[in-house]
Amino acid sequence: MKKKITVLVIDDSAVVRQTLSGMLSEEPWIESVITAPDPIIAMDKIERQAPDVILLDIEMPRMDGITFLQNLMARQPIPVIICSSLAEAGSETVLRALEYGAVEIIQKPKLGTRQFLEESKIRIADAVRAAAEARIGLVIAARKRPLEKSVERGFPREIPPKLNADAILAKPSPNAMIQTTEKVVVVGASTGGTEALRLFLEAMPLDAPGIVIVQHMPENFTRAFAQRLDTLCKISVKEAEDNDTVIRGRALIAPGNRHTLLKRSGARYYAEVRDGPLVSRHRPSVDVLFRSAARYAGRNCVGIIMTGMGDDGAKGLLEMKQGGAATIAQDEKTSVVFGMPKEAIKLGGVDQVLPLEAIPAAMLKITG
């Protein structure tokens, strides 16, 4: 039997600790869930039993989560998921945690409908599974720490039935939008994707083709993420709003908790932002974006799938390739989690498998 994992939950709220422990304890691939009300107690528990994954709050007594994260990464790197209830006003603080080595951001579960709680459980479990398989060395490589060899873990893959892109958009016809001229690019990423996207977008020239991106991230954080990228890149970057035009020199980031589709009206490409169920266990879903690109852009589109856990985007990328689009996957060596690219490659939906640093030049060569 494959090794199960131990999760440490650090939160000053007893209710949150109990809720997260209850959700995670039901997963068959989790050995145990231990808890701590603050980082000081957590450090003592880590010394006695190093967990495989840590769920970390930001606002806590005695030591804030950012300081704890910095100390942990300097002493004993362990995959950390930021579990925050901070609204948009505090999202910049949470995004800083990604720069300091956190692998994921999720929102704390809160009271709501049965469907809401079930979706929270799915997202939290998927985030922990991805973190457990993440190559923490790649996550902190930007801080010039030694790259650590990854540890391959296998987990049971028995998960609840999931909806595919049919729930949002019907399958494209094989001749979708062939007679177009303007090139567009669609990108999908998950765990490890925030840093991958930063490097990708920083390499874009001012006249880069219009780009639409799905990065799995909670609502309230995608806007701050886009604003941060906008300050770093030559092109403009913004969170997508319904009916935003996809134009050269601009990248649109799908808003958290909303599906984003690429549409076309005459000569104009634009983004459609809509509600809907989880697709491939995500909202926004890469599969939804990629299918819309297959339908409305056809061979005038480039699809890129980057680091991330699971298979979201694999089927959509295959549909893009079948529609004549050029497709690229990030390679295993540079992926924090080689899940989404691996599944796309297995399905036969990928033309080129490239290291992250080679993807911008390859895309720009294709789009001219």
C-alpha positions in Angstrom: 0.0 0.0 0.0 1.3 3.5 -0.9 2.3 5.8 1.8 -0.4 7.9 3.3 0.3 11.5 4.4 0.0 13.6 7.5 -1.5 17.1 7.4 -0.9 19.9 9.9 -3.7 22.6 10.3 -2.5 25.9 11.8 -5.4 28.2 12.7 -6.4 30.1 15.8 -10.1 29.3 15.3 -11.1 26.0 16.9 -14.1 25.8 14.6 -11.9 26.1 11.5 -9.5 23.5 12.8 -12.3 21.1 13.6 -14.0 21.7 10.2 -10.8 21.2 8.2 -9.8 18.1 10.3 -13.3 16.6 9.7 -13.1 17.2 5.9 -9.6 15.8 5.5 -10.0 12.8 7.8 -12.6 11.4 5.4 -10.0 11.1 2.7 -8.6 7.5 2.4 -5.1 8.7 1.4 -4.6 10.8 4.6 -3.1 9.0 7.6 -3.7 11.7 10.2 -4.6 15.4 10.7 -2.9 17.2 13.5 -3.7 20.8 14.5 -2.1 23.8 16.2 -3.7 27.1 17.3 -0.7 29.2 16.5 2.7 29.0 14.8 4.7 28.7 18.0 2.9 25.5 19.0 3.0 24.3 15.4 6.8 24.6 15.3 7.0 22.3 18.4 4.7 19.8 16.7 6.8 19.9 13.5 9.9 19.0 15.4 8.2 16.0 16.9 6.4 14.9 13.7 7.1 16.6 10.5 3.9 16.7 8.4 3.8 16.2 4.6 1.5 19.2 4.1 0.6 22.3 6.1 -2.6 24.3 6.0 -1.7 27.8 7.2 -3.8 30.8 8.2 -2.3 34.3 7.8 -3.8 36.3 10.7 -2.9 34.5 14.0 -1.7 35.5 17.5 2.0 35.4 18.6 3.3 35.0 15.0 1.6 35.8 11.7 1.5 33.2 9.0 3.9 35.1 6.6 6.7 35.2 9.2 6.1 31.5 10.1 6.3 30.6 6.4 9.5 32.5 5.8 11.1 30.8 8.9 9.8 27.4 7.8 11.2 27.6 4.3 14.6 28.7 5.5 14.8 25.8 8.0 12.7 22.9 6.9 10.8 23.3 3.6 7.4 21.6 3.7 4.6 22.2 1.2 2.3 24.9 2.6 -1.2 25.8 1.5 -2.5 29.2 2.6 -6.0 28.8 3.9 -7.3 32.3 4.2 -10.6 34.1 4.8 -9.1 37.5 3.9 -11.2 39.4 1.4 -9.9 41.3 -1.6 -8.4 44.0 0.7 -6.0 41.5 2.2 -5.3 39.5 -1.0 -2.0 41.3 -1.6 -0.7 39.9 1.7 -1.8 36.4 0.8 -0.1 36.7 -2.6 3.2 37.5 -0.9 3.0 34.1 0.6 3.3 32.5 -2.9 6.6 34.5 -3.3 7.8 33.1 0.0 7.2 29.5 -1.0 3.6 28.6 -0.5 2.3 26.3 -3.2 -1.4 27.1 -3.2 -4.1 29.5 -1.9 -7.6 28.2 -0.8 -10.4 29.9 1.0 -11.5 28.7 4.4 -14.7 26.7 4.4 -17.7 28.6 5.7 -21.3 27.9 6.4 -23.5 27.7 3.4 -25.6 25.3 1.3 -24.8 21.6 1.1 -23.5 22.2 -2.4 -21.2 25.0 -1.2 -19.7 22.8 1.5 -19.3 19.9 -0.9 -17.4 22.1 -3.3 -15.2 23.4 -0.5 -14.4 19.9 0.5 -13.4 19.0 -3.1 -11.2 22.0 -3.5 -9.5 21.6 -0.1 -8.8 17.9 -0.7 -7.5 18.5 -4.2 -5.2 21.3 -2.9 -3.8 19.0 -0.2 -3.3 16.2 -2.7 -1.5 18.5 -5.1 0.7 20.0 -2.4 1.7 16.5 -1.3 2.9 15.8 -4.8 4.5 19.2 -5.4 8.2 19.4 -5.8 8.9 22.0 -3.1 12.4 22.6 -4.5 11.0 24.2 -7.6 8.6 26.2 -5.6 11.4 27.9 -3.6 14.0 27.9 -6.4 13.3 31.6 -7.1 14.8 32.2 -3.6 18.0 30.5 -4.8 17.7 27.6 -2.6 19.1 24.2 -3.6 16.7 22.2 -5.8 15.5 19.2 -3.9 14.8 15.8 -5.5 11.0 15.2 -5.7 9.4 12.3 -3.9 6.9 10.5 -6.0 3.8 9.5 -4.1 0.9 7.6 -5.3 -2.7 8.1 -4.0 -5.9 6.4 -4.7 -7.6 8.0 -7.7 -11.1 7.1 -6.7 -12.9 10.4 -6.7 -16.5 11.5 -7.1 -17.9 11.6 -10.6 -17.1 15.0 -12.2 -18.7 17.1 -14.8 -16.9 17.9 -18.0 -17.1 20.9 -20.3 -20.4 19.7 -21.7 -22.0 21.2 -18.6 -21.0 24.7 -19.9 -20.5 24.5 -23.7 -21.3 21.9 -26.3 -18.5 20.2 -28.2 -17.1 22.3 -31.1 -17.6 21.3 -34.8 -14.4 20.1 -36.6 -14.4 23.2 -38.8 -14.8 25.8 -36.1 -13.8 29.4 -37.1 -11.3 28.3 -39.7 -11.4 31.6 -41.6 -9.9 33.9 -39.0 -6.7 35.9 -39.1 -5.9 37.3 -35.7 -3.9 34.9 -33.4 -4.9 34.3 -29.8 -3.4 32.3 -27.0 -5.1 30.4 -24.1 -3.2 29.1 -21.1 -4.2 26.8 -18.2 -2.3 26.3 -15.0 -2.8 25.2 -11.4 -0.4 24.3 -8.6 2.9 26.1 -9.2 1.3 28.1 -12.0 1.5 31.6 -10.4 5.3 31.6 -10.8 5.2 29.9 -14.2 2.7 32.5 -15.4 4.8 35.3 -14.1 7.9 34.1 -16.0 5.8 33.4 -19.2 4.1 36.9 -19.2 7.3 38.8 -18.3 8.7 37.4 -21.5 5.9 38.8 -23.7 6.7 41.8 -26.0 4.4 44.7 -26.2 2.8 43.4 -29.4 2.2 39.9 -28.1 -1.0 38.2 -29.2 -4.1 38.5 -26.9 -3.9 36.0 -24.1 -6.6 34.4 -21.9 -5.6 32.5 -18.8 -7.2 30.2 -16.3 -5.1 29.8 -13.1 -6.9 27.8 -10.4 -7.2 30.4 -7.6 -10.0 31.5 -5.3 -12.2 34.6 -5.9 -10.8 37.9 -4.4 -7.3 36.8 -5.2 -7.3 36.7 -9.0 -7.7 40.5 -9.3 -4.7 41.1 -7.0 -2.7 38.5 -8.9 -3.5 40.2 -12.2 -2.6 43.7 -10.8 0.7 42.4 -9.5 1.5 40.9 -12.9 0.5 44.1 -14.6 3.3 46.0 -12.6 5.9 43.4 -13.7 5.1 42.9 -17.4 5.5 44.9 -20.6 2.0 43.9 -21.6 -1.0 44.9 -19.6 -2.6 42.2 -17.4 -6.1 42.4 -15.8 -8.7 40.2 -14.3 -11.2 39.3 -17.0 -14.6 40.9 -17.0 -17.5 39.9 -19.1 -17.2 41.2 -22.7 -13.5 42.3 -22.3 -11.9 42.4 -25.7 -9.0 40.1 -26.3 -6.4 42.3 -27.9 -2.7 42.4 -28.6 -0.5 43.4 -25.7 -3.0 42.3 -23.1 -3.6 39.2 -21.0 -6.8 38.4 -19.2 -6.9 36.3 -16.0 -10.1 34.4 -15.4 -11.7 35.6 -12.1 -11.8 33.0 -9.3 -15.1 31.1 -8.9 -16.3 32.1 -12.5 -15.8 30.2 -15.7 -14.2 32.2 -18.5 -14.7 31.5 -22.2 -13.1 32.8 -25.4 -15.8 34.0 -27.8 -15.8 35.8 -31.2 -18.0 38.3 -32.8 -17.0 39.3 -36.4 -13.3 40.1 -36.2 -13.4 40.7 -32.5 -12.4 38.1 -29.8 -13.8 38.7 -26.4 -14.1 37.0 -23.0 -17.3 35.7 -21.6 -17.4 35.3 -17.8 -20.3 33.2 -16.4 -21.4 31.1 -13.5 -21.8 27.3 -13.7 -21.0 24.1 -11.9 -17.5 22.8 -11.2 -16.0 21.3 -14.4 -13.2 18.9 -14.0 -13.5 19.7 -10.3 -12.7 23.4 -10.9 -14.4 26.8 -11.4 -12.8 28.4 -13.5 -12.0 25.3 -15.5 -9.2 25.1 -18.1 -11.3 22.6 -20.1 -14.1 25.2 -20.5 -11.6 27.8 -21.7 -9.9 25.4 -24.1 -13.1 24.1 -25.6 -14.3 27.6 -26.2 -11.0 28.3 -28.0 -11.4 25.2 -30.1 -14.9 26.4 -31.1 -14.3 30.1 -31.7 -10.6 30.4 -32.7 -9.8 27.0 -34.3 -6.4 26.9 -36.0 -5.8 30.6 -35.1 -5.2 29.7 -31.5 -2.3 28.4 -29.4 -3.1 26.3 -26.3 -0.6 26.0 -23.5 -1.0 23.8 -20.5 1.3 24.3 -17.5 2.1 22.8 -14.1 -0.8 21.6 -12.0 -2.5 18.6 -10.4 -5.2 16.5 -12.0 -6.4 16.5 -15.6 -8.3 19.8 -16.1 -7.4 21.0 -19.6 -6.3 17.7 -21.0 -9.5 17.0 -23.0 -9.9 20.6 -24.0 -6.4 20.8 -25.4 -7.0 17.7 -27.4 -10.1 19.4 -28.9 -8.0 22.4 -29.7 -5.5 20.2 -31.5 -8.2 18.4 -33.4 -9.5 21.8 -34.5 -6.1 22.8 -35.9 -4.7 24.8 -33.0 -1.0 24.5 -32.0 -0.6 23.0 -28.5 2.2 23.2 -26.0 2.8 21.5 -22.6 5.3 22.3 -19.9 7.8 19.6 -19.4 8.1 17.5 -16.2 11.5 18.9 -15.2 10.2 22.4 -14.8 6.7 21.6 -13.5 6.0 21.8 -9.8 3.3 19.1 -10.3 3.4 17.2 -13.6 -0.2 16.3 -13.6 -2.2 18.4 -16.1 0.6 18.4 -18.7 1.1 14.7 -18.3 -2.6 13.9 -18.8 -2.7 16.1 -21.9 0.3 14.4 -23.4 -1.3 10.9 -22.6 -4.4 11.9 -24.5 -2.4 12.9 -27.6 -3.3 16.6 -27.4 0.2 18.1 -27.3 2.4 19.1 -30.3 5.4 20.2 -28.3 6.6 19.4 -24.7 9.0 22.2 -23.6 10.7 23.5 -20.5 9.0 26.6 -19.1 11.7 29.0 -20.2 11.3 27.8 -23.9 7.5 28.2 -24.1 7.4 32.0 -24.7 9.7 31.9 -27.8 7.9 28.8 -29.2 4.5 30.5 -28.8 5.7 33.7 -30.4 7.2 31.8 -33.3 3.9 30.1 -33.9 1.9 33.3 -33.8 4.4 35.3 -35.9 
